[in-house]
């Protein structure tokens, strides 16, 4: 899993600077799809990489008894503040060695966190091990993301080693993969959320909440953002991306990988 230091010290910032809805740590459409695939409770559900615990609230609202793990003590502090009264357990733990018995939960999930794990295959197998009924992973297929205008035209040096969706599904024992289109007014602040609102990427507060910008060399980010600013001022961005301006949603590679056991 990602180094805890990378997200320690940011938990309160995420709470004060973010367009995230009150019940989810990502777009409401994705949250609804995830809860739908998990099905209604009752049952015990584990969120691996729970961050500040927003999804724990959504799970509780759907009738589940939620638990969460994260490596960041700071994020777990916020999760405890938000969901301490409804969560069965909030545990600082590594995804590749979950401190739970086989089949301890009816369901387990990971939301945009497995790409941070030092051994993704092992972590996915752990997710499968602790879930007795189903496991769901929300993740992005990197091939469509590489054609996202921000990567294609500006962050041209960005490369992230990905795991093909079929391989991810294999480790999880999944039977299906469902696309999750991103709405143009997505209320979360992840990397592609502003695909129709390019001026947002000029704001350093927005970039500070996106791990891609934190992982790239600052000089490369500054150069890319400088070119984006110039293209927005000249109108070049609008001309080059005119086909996006009337789109309500866009498939940027986000997928729900679903396993039934």
C-alpha positions as CSV (number, residue, x, y, z in Angstrom):
1,X,0.0,0.0,0.0
2,X,1.1,3.6,-0.4
3,X,3.5,5.0,2.1
4,X,1.4,6.3,5.0
5,X,3.5,9.5,5.0
6,X,2.2,10.4,1.6
7,X,-1.3,11.0,3.0
8,X,-0.5,11.8,6.6
9,X,-1.0,15.5,7.2
10,X,-3.6,15.8,4.4
11,X,-6.7,14.4,6.1
12,X,-8.0,17.7,7.3
13,X,-7.1,19.4,4.0
14,X,-9.2,16.8,2.2
15,X,-12.1,17.7,4.5
16,X,-11.9,21.4,3.9
17,X,-10.8,21.6,0.2
18,X,-12.9,19.2,-1.8
19,X,-16.0,19.0,-3.8
20,X,-16.7,15.5,-2.5
21,X,-20.3,14.7,-1.6
22,X,-21.2,14.1,2.0
23,X,-21.5,10.3,1.7
24,X,-18.8,9.2,-0.7
25,X,-15.1,9.7,-1.4
26,X,-15.6,9.8,-5.2
27,X,-18.4,10.6,-7.6
28,X,-21.9,9.9,-6.5
29,X,-22.5,7.8,-9.7
30,X,-19.6,5.5,-8.8
31,X,-20.7,5.3,-5.2
32,X,-24.2,4.3,-6.3
33,X,-22.9,1.7,-8.7
34,X,-20.6,0.3,-6.0
35,X,-23.3,0.0,-3.4
36,X,-25.6,-1.5,-6.0
37,X,-23.1,-4.2,-6.9
38,X,-22.5,-5.0,-3.2
39,X,-26.2,-5.3,-2.7
40,X,-28.1,-4.3,0.4
41,X,-27.1,-5.4,3.9
42,X,-27.2,-6.7,6.4
43,X,-23.6,-8.1,6.4
44,X,-20.1,-7.1,7.3
45,X,-18.1,-5.2,4.7
46,X,-14.4,-4.2,4.7
47,X,-13.1,-1.1,2.9
48,X,-9.4,-1.5,2.3
49,X,-7.8,1.9,2.0
50,X,-10.8,3.6,3.5
51,X,-9.1,7.1,3.8
52,X,-11.3,9.5,5.7
53,X,-14.2,7.0,5.9
54,X,-16.8,8.6,3.6
55,X,-17.7,5.2,2.0
56,X,-18.2,3.7,5.4
57,X,-21.1,6.0,5.9
58,X,-22.6,5.1,2.5
59,X,-22.2,1.4,3.4
60,X,-23.9,1.9,6.7
61,X,-26.8,3.7,5.0
62,X,-27.2,0.7,2.7
63,X,-27.6,-1.6,5.7
64,X,-24.0,-2.9,6.0
65,X,-21.8,-3.1,9.1
66,X,-18.6,-1.4,7.8
67,X,-15.0,-1.7,8.8
68,X,-12.0,0.0,7.3
69,X,-8.2,-0.3,7.0
70,X,-5.7,2.3,6.0
71,X,-1.9,2.7,6.4
72,X,-2.3,6.4,7.2
73,X,-2.9,7.1,10.9
74,X,-4.0,10.6,10.0
75,X,-6.7,9.4,7.6
76,X,-7.9,6.9,10.1
77,X,-8.2,9.7,12.6
78,X,-10.7,11.5,10.3
79,X,-12.4,8.2,9.6
80,X,-12.9,7.7,13.3
81,X,-14.4,11.2,13.6
82,X,-16.8,10.6,10.7
83,X,-17.7,6.9,11.1
84,X,-16.4,5.8,14.5
85,X,-20.0,5.4,15.8
86,X,-21.0,3.1,12.9
87,X,-17.8,1.2,12.0
88,X,-17.2,-2.1,13.6
89,X,-13.4,-1.7,13.3
90,X,-10.9,0.9,12.0
91,X,-7.5,-0.7,11.7
92,X,-4.1,0.6,10.6
93,X,-3.0,-2.3,8.3
94,X,-1.2,-3.1,5.1
95,X,-3.4,-4.4,2.3
96,X,-1.0,-7.3,1.6
97,X,-1.3,-8.7,5.1
98,X,-4.8,-8.0,6.4
99,X,-5.2,-8.9,10.1
100,X,-8.5,-10.8,9.6
101,X,-9.5,-14.4,9.4
102,X,-10.4,-16.1,6.1
103,X,-14.0,-15.1,5.1
104,X,-14.3,-12.7,8.0
105,X,-16.4,-10.3,6.0
106,X,-19.4,-10.9,3.7
107,X,-17.9,-8.4,1.3
108,X,-14.7,-6.5,0.8
109,X,-13.8,-3.7,-1.5
110,X,-10.9,-1.4,-2.6
111,X,-11.6,2.0,-4.2
112,X,-8.7,3.5,-6.2
113,X,-6.2,2.2,-3.7
114,X,-4.7,-1.0,-5.1
115,X,-2.3,0.8,-7.4
116,X,-0.6,2.1,-4.3
117,X,0.0,-1.4,-2.9
118,X,3.6,-2.7,-3.1
119,X,2.4,-6.1,-4.3
120,X,-1.0,-5.6,-6.0
121,X,-1.5,-9.3,-6.7
122,X,-0.9,-10.2,-3.1
123,X,-3.3,-7.5,-1.9
124,X,-6.0,-8.5,-4.3
125,X,-5.7,-12.1,-3.1
126,X,-6.0,-10.8,0.5
127,X,-9.2,-9.0,-0.5
128,X,-10.5,-12.3,-1.9
129,X,-9.4,-14.2,1.2
130,X,-11.3,-12.2,3.7
131,X,-14.5,-11.9,1.7
132,X,-16.9,-14.8,1.9
133,X,-19.6,-13.6,-0.6
134,X,-18.2,-10.9,-2.9
135,X,-15.4,-8.5,-3.5
136,X,-15.5,-5.3,-5.6
137,X,-12.6,-3.2,-6.8
138,X,-12.9,0.3,-8.4
139,X,-9.9,1.0,-10.5
140,X,-8.8,2.6,-13.8
141,X,-7.7,0.9,-17.0
142,X,-4.6,2.9,-17.9
143,X,-4.9,2.4,-21.7
144,X,-7.9,4.8,-22.0
145,X,-6.4,7.2,-19.5
146,X,-3.3,7.5,-21.7
147,X,-5.6,9.1,-24.3
148,X,-7.0,11.6,-21.8
149,X,-6.1,15.1,-23.1
150,X,-4.3,16.1,-19.9
151,X,-1.9,13.2,-20.3
152,X,-1.8,13.1,-24.1
153,X,-1.1,16.8,-24.7
154,X,0.4,18.1,-21.4
155,X,1.7,15.5,-18.9
156,X,3.4,13.7,-21.7
157,X,6.1,12.2,-19.4
158,X,3.5,10.6,-17.1
159,X,3.8,6.9,-17.0
160,X,2.4,4.5,-14.4
161,X,2.9,0.8,-14.4
162,X,-0.6,-0.6,-14.5
163,X,-2.2,-4.0,-14.2
164,X,-4.4,-5.1,-17.0
165,X,-8.0,-5.4,-16.0
166,X,-8.1,-9.1,-17.0
167,X,-5.1,-9.8,-14.7
168,X,-6.7,-7.8,-11.8
169,X,-9.9,-9.8,-12.3
170,X,-8.0,-13.0,-12.2
171,X,-6.3,-12.3,-8.9
172,X,-9.7,-11.3,-7.4
173,X,-11.5,-14.2,-9.0
174,X,-13.9,-11.8,-10.6
175,X,-16.6,-12.7,-13.1
176,X,-17.4,-9.3,-14.6
177,X,-16.0,-5.8,-15.3
178,X,-18.4,-2.9,-15.5
179,X,-17.5,0.6,-16.9
180,X,-18.1,3.7,-14.7
181,X,-18.4,6.8,-16.9
182,X,-17.4,10.1,-15.3
183,X,-20.0,12.9,-15.3
184,X,-18.9,16.3,-16.5
185,X,-19.7,17.8,-13.1
186,X,-18.2,15.0,-11.0
187,X,-18.0,16.2,-7.4
188,X,-14.8,14.4,-6.5
189,X,-11.3,15.7,-7.1
190,X,-9.5,12.6,-8.6
191,X,-7.2,12.9,-11.6
192,X,-9.7,12.9,-14.5
193,X,-12.7,14.4,-12.7
194,X,-12.2,17.8,-14.4
195,X,-12.1,16.5,-18.0
196,X,-14.6,19.2,-19.1
197,X,-13.4,21.8,-16.6
198,X,-9.7,22.3,-17.6
199,X,-9.2,25.5,-15.7
200,X,-9.5,23.5,-12.4
201,X,-6.0,22.0,-13.1
202,X,-4.5,25.5,-12.9
203,X,-5.4,25.7,-9.2
204,X,-2.6,24.3,-7.0
205,X,-5.1,23.3,-4.4
206,X,-6.7,21.0,-6.9
207,X,-3.4,19.5,-8.0
208,X,-2.3,19.0,-4.4
209,X,-5.2,16.6,-3.9
210,X,-4.2,14.5,-7.0
211,X,-1.5,11.9,-6.5
212,X,-0.3,12.0,-10.1
213,X,0.9,15.6,-9.6
214,X,2.6,14.7,-6.3
215,X,4.5,11.8,-7.9
216,X,5.8,13.6,-10.9
217,X,8.9,15.9,-10.8
218,X,7.7,19.4,-10.0
219,X,9.5,20.9,-13.0
220,X,7.6,18.7,-15.4
221,X,4.3,19.6,-13.7
222,X,5.1,23.3,-13.9
223,X,6.0,23.1,-17.6
224,X,2.8,21.1,-18.4
225,X,0.5,23.5,-16.4
226,X,2.2,26.5,-18.1
227,X,1.4,25.1,-21.5
228,X,-2.2,24.3,-20.5
229,X,-2.7,27.8,-19.2
230,X,-1.4,29.3,-22.5
231,X,-3.7,27.0,-24.5
232,X,-6.7,28.0,-22.4
233,X,-5.9,31.7,-22.8
234,X,-5.4,31.3,-26.6
235,X,-8.5,29.1,-27.1
236,X,-6.3,26.2,-28.4
237,X,-7.6,23.9,-25.7
238,X,-11.2,24.5,-26.7
239,X,-10.5,24.0,-30.4
240,X,-8.5,20.8,-29.8
241,X,-11.2,19.4,-27.5
242,X,-14.4,20.7,-29.0
243,X,-15.9,17.2,-29.1
244,X,-15.9,17.1,-25.3
245,X,-17.7,20.4,-24.7
246,X,-21.3,19.0,-25.0
247,X,-20.6,15.6,-23.5
248,X,-22.5,14.8,-20.3
249,X,-20.2,11.9,-19.3
250,X,-17.1,10.2,-20.6
251,X,-15.6,6.8,-20.3
252,X,-12.0,7.4,-19.1
253,X,-11.3,3.8,-18.1
254,X,-12.8,3.5,-14.7
255,X,-14.0,0.0,-14.0
256,X,-15.8,-1.9,-11.3
257,X,-14.4,-5.4,-11.1
258,X,-16.9,-7.7,-9.4
259,X,-16.3,-11.1,-7.9
260,X,-19.0,-13.4,-6.5
261,X,-17.9,-16.4,-4.3
